[in-house]
Amino acid sequence: MINKEIYKELKKRIVYLDYKPKQVLNIKEVAKEFGVSPMPIREVLILLETEKLVHIIPNNGIYVTDVSFQELKDVFEVRLFLIGLSGRLAAERITPEELNKLKELLKKIKQEKNRKKLILLDAEFHDLVNYSTKNQTLAETLKRLRNQIGRLWFFAKENDAYSQKIPEDFDELIKALENKEQNKSEQIMKDHAIHFINQIKMSLYAE
């Protein structure tokens, strides 16, 4: 069985760029840090390879995957379609309890100033919406795709305008979900994703 705590921590280090792209990971050193044998570390890394966050080369080593912008472009195209579907299904299936959780989470997002914590809250909000679709496959797929895109946020420069737009988008989405507006919820989710990638492009390619 996968050690969930080690899995979450190693994935967080990769997404937060604490482990840099192309960095070599030494299983024995990581195992020593966590106070476990190499086996559970190896199991976690095998899982992370399926998420394209590490690359295991037999008899060579384990590397953090590089950030391929072409691959991320491909991922974004798939995610854009699925995130729209998530908005549509959530508008149809979300419960009052789930809506209340989104509202409470939005309060935290509006108050948060720390960039890393904001990214975590943003991810948590998306997860709540995605799981409210009652489609486990859709929710898990979107989570995996977000992990692949997430590192871009840390490559890009901080952008106060974008950080301020996040709660605005989520406010609008909650209203659409409450009113069971499937088309509007779908479009809000798509627009939010498009705005994210546009901000990343502007930041990365700014002169």
C-alpha positions as CSV (number, residue, x, y, z in Angstrom):
1,M,0.0,0.0,0.0
2,I,1.3,3.5,-0.9
3,N,2.3,5.7,2.0
4,K,0.0,8.6,1.4
5,E,1.9,11.1,3.5
6,I,5.2,10.5,1.8
7,Y,3.4,10.6,-1.6
8,K,1.7,14.0,-0.8
9,E,5.0,15.4,0.5
10,L,7.1,14.3,-2.5
11,K,4.5,15.5,-5.0
12,K,4.3,18.8,-3.2
13,R,8.0,19.3,-3.4
14,I,8.0,18.6,-7.2
15,V,5.0,20.9,-7.9
16,Y,6.4,23.7,-5.6
17,L,9.8,23.3,-7.4
18,D,11.6,22.4,-4.2
19,Y,12.8,19.5,-6.3
20,K,14.0,21.2,-9.5
21,P,13.3,19.8,-13.0
22,K,15.9,17.2,-14.0
23,Q,17.1,16.9,-10.4
24,V,18.3,13.4,-9.5
25,L,16.4,11.8,-6.6
26,N,18.4,9.3,-4.4
27,I,16.0,6.7,-3.0
28,K,18.3,5.9,-0.1
29,E,18.7,9.5,1.0
30,V,14.9,10.2,0.7
31,A,14.2,7.0,2.7
32,K,16.6,8.1,5.4
33,E,14.9,11.5,5.6
34,F,11.5,9.9,6.1
35,G,12.8,7.2,8.4
36,V,11.6,4.3,6.2
37,S,13.1,1.6,4.1
38,P,13.7,2.3,0.3
39,M,10.7,0.1,-0.7
40,P,7.9,2.6,0.2
41,I,9.9,5.4,-1.4
42,R,10.3,3.4,-4.6
43,E,6.5,2.6,-4.6
44,V,5.7,6.3,-4.3
45,L,8.1,7.2,-7.1
46,I,6.6,4.6,-9.4
47,L,3.2,6.3,-8.8
48,L,4.6,9.7,-9.4
49,E,6.0,8.4,-12.7
50,T,2.5,7.6,-13.8
51,E,1.7,11.2,-13.2
52,K,4.7,12.3,-15.3
53,L,6.3,14.0,-12.3
54,V,9.4,11.8,-12.2
55,H,11.2,9.6,-14.8
56,I,12.7,6.3,-13.8
57,I,15.5,5.0,-15.9
58,P,16.5,1.4,-15.1
59,N,20.1,1.1,-13.9
60,N,20.6,4.9,-14.3
61,G,18.5,6.8,-11.8
62,I,15.3,8.7,-11.0
63,Y,14.9,12.2,-12.2
64,V,12.3,14.9,-11.7
65,T,10.7,15.5,-15.1
66,D,11.5,18.6,-17.0
67,V,8.7,21.1,-17.7
68,S,7.9,20.6,-21.4
69,F,5.8,23.5,-22.7
70,Q,4.6,21.5,-25.7
71,E,3.5,18.7,-23.4
72,L,1.8,21.2,-21.1
73,K,0.1,22.8,-24.1
74,D,-1.3,19.3,-24.9
75,V,-2.4,18.8,-21.3
76,F,-4.1,22.2,-21.2
77,E,-6.2,21.4,-24.3
78,V,-7.5,18.2,-22.7
79,R,-8.0,19.9,-19.3
80,L,-9.9,22.8,-20.9
81,F,-12.5,20.4,-22.3
82,L,-12.8,18.4,-19.1
83,I,-13.0,21.4,-16.8
84,G,-15.9,22.7,-18.8
85,L,-17.6,19.3,-18.4
86,S,-16.9,19.5,-14.7
87,G,-18.7,22.8,-14.4
88,R,-21.7,21.6,-16.3
89,L,-22.1,18.4,-14.2
90,A,-21.4,20.2,-11.0
91,A,-24.3,22.6,-11.7
92,E,-26.6,19.6,-12.1
93,R,-25.4,17.5,-9.2
94,I,-23.8,19.6,-6.5
95,T,-25.5,19.4,-3.0
96,P,-26.3,22.3,-0.6
97,E,-23.6,20.9,1.7
98,E,-21.0,21.0,-1.0
99,L,-22.0,24.6,-1.9
100,N,-21.5,25.6,1.7
101,K,-18.1,24.1,1.7
102,L,-17.2,26.1,-1.4
103,K,-18.4,29.3,0.2
104,E,-16.3,28.7,3.3
105,L,-13.3,27.9,1.2
106,L,-13.8,31.1,-0.8
107,K,-13.7,33.2,2.4
108,K,-10.2,31.7,3.0
109,I,-9.1,32.4,-0.5
110,K,-10.2,36.1,-0.3
111,Q,-8.1,36.5,2.9
112,E,-5.0,34.6,1.8
113,K,-1.9,36.6,0.8
114,N,0.7,33.9,0.7
115,R,1.3,32.6,-2.8
116,K,1.9,28.9,-2.0
117,K,-1.1,28.8,0.4
118,L,-3.3,30.4,-2.3
119,I,-2.3,27.8,-4.8
120,L,-3.2,25.1,-2.4
121,L,-6.6,26.7,-1.7
122,D,-7.2,27.1,-5.4
123,A,-6.5,23.4,-5.9
124,E,-8.8,22.5,-3.0
125,F,-11.6,24.6,-4.5
126,H,-11.2,22.9,-7.9
127,D,-11.2,19.5,-6.2
128,L,-14.5,20.3,-4.4
129,V,-16.1,21.3,-7.6
130,N,-14.8,18.3,-9.5
131,Y,-15.9,15.8,-6.9
132,S,-19.3,17.4,-6.7
133,T,-19.9,16.1,-10.2
134,K,-20.2,12.6,-8.6
135,N,-17.9,11.4,-11.4
136,Q,-14.8,9.9,-9.8
137,T,-12.9,9.3,-13.0
138,L,-13.4,12.9,-14.1
139,A,-12.3,14.3,-10.8
140,E,-9.2,12.1,-10.6
141,T,-8.2,12.9,-14.2
142,L,-8.5,16.6,-13.6
143,K,-6.4,16.4,-10.4
144,R,-3.7,14.5,-12.3
145,L,-3.7,17.0,-15.2
146,R,-3.6,20.0,-12.7
147,N,-0.5,18.5,-11.1
148,Q,1.3,18.5,-14.5
149,I,0.3,22.2,-15.1
150,G,0.8,23.4,-11.5
151,R,4.5,23.8,-11.7
152,L,4.0,26.6,-14.3
153,W,2.6,28.8,-11.6
154,F,5.9,28.7,-9.8
155,F,7.9,29.4,-12.9
156,A,5.9,32.5,-13.6
157,K,6.3,35.8,-11.7
158,E,3.8,36.7,-9.1
159,N,0.8,38.5,-10.6
160,D,-1.4,40.4,-8.2
161,A,-4.1,41.0,-10.9
162,Y,-4.5,37.3,-11.5
163,S,-4.5,36.5,-7.8
164,Q,-7.3,39.0,-7.3
165,K,-9.3,37.5,-10.2
166,I,-9.4,34.0,-8.7
167,P,-12.0,34.9,-6.0
168,E,-14.0,36.9,-8.5
169,D,-14.2,33.9,-10.8
170,F,-15.1,31.6,-7.9
171,D,-17.8,34.0,-6.7
172,E,-19.4,34.0,-10.1
173,L,-19.1,30.2,-10.3
174,I,-20.8,29.6,-6.9
175,K,-23.8,31.8,-8.0
176,A,-24.1,29.8,-11.3
177,L,-23.9,26.5,-9.4
178,E,-26.6,27.6,-6.9
179,N,-28.9,28.5,-9.8
180,K,-28.1,25.2,-11.6
181,E,-26.9,27.2,-14.7
182,Q,-25.1,24.5,-16.5
183,N,-24.0,26.5,-19.6
184,K,-22.8,29.4,-17.5
185,S,-20.9,27.1,-15.0
186,E,-19.2,25.4,-17.9
187,Q,-18.1,28.7,-19.5
188,I,-16.9,30.2,-16.2
189,M,-14.7,27.2,-15.6
190,K,-13.3,27.4,-19.2
191,D,-12.7,31.1,-19.0
192,H,-10.9,30.7,-15.7
193,A,-8.6,28.0,-17.2
194,I,-7.9,30.2,-20.3
195,H,-7.1,33.2,-18.1
196,F,-4.6,31.1,-16.1
197,I,-2.7,29.9,-19.1
198,N,-2.7,33.4,-20.7
199,Q,-1.2,34.9,-17.5
200,I,1.5,32.2,-17.5
201,K,2.4,33.0,-21.1
202,M,2.5,36.7,-20.4
203,S,4.8,36.2,-17.5
204,L,7.1,33.7,-19.0
205,Y,7.6,35.4,-22.3
206,A,7.6,39.0,-21.1
207,E,10.7,40.9,-22.2
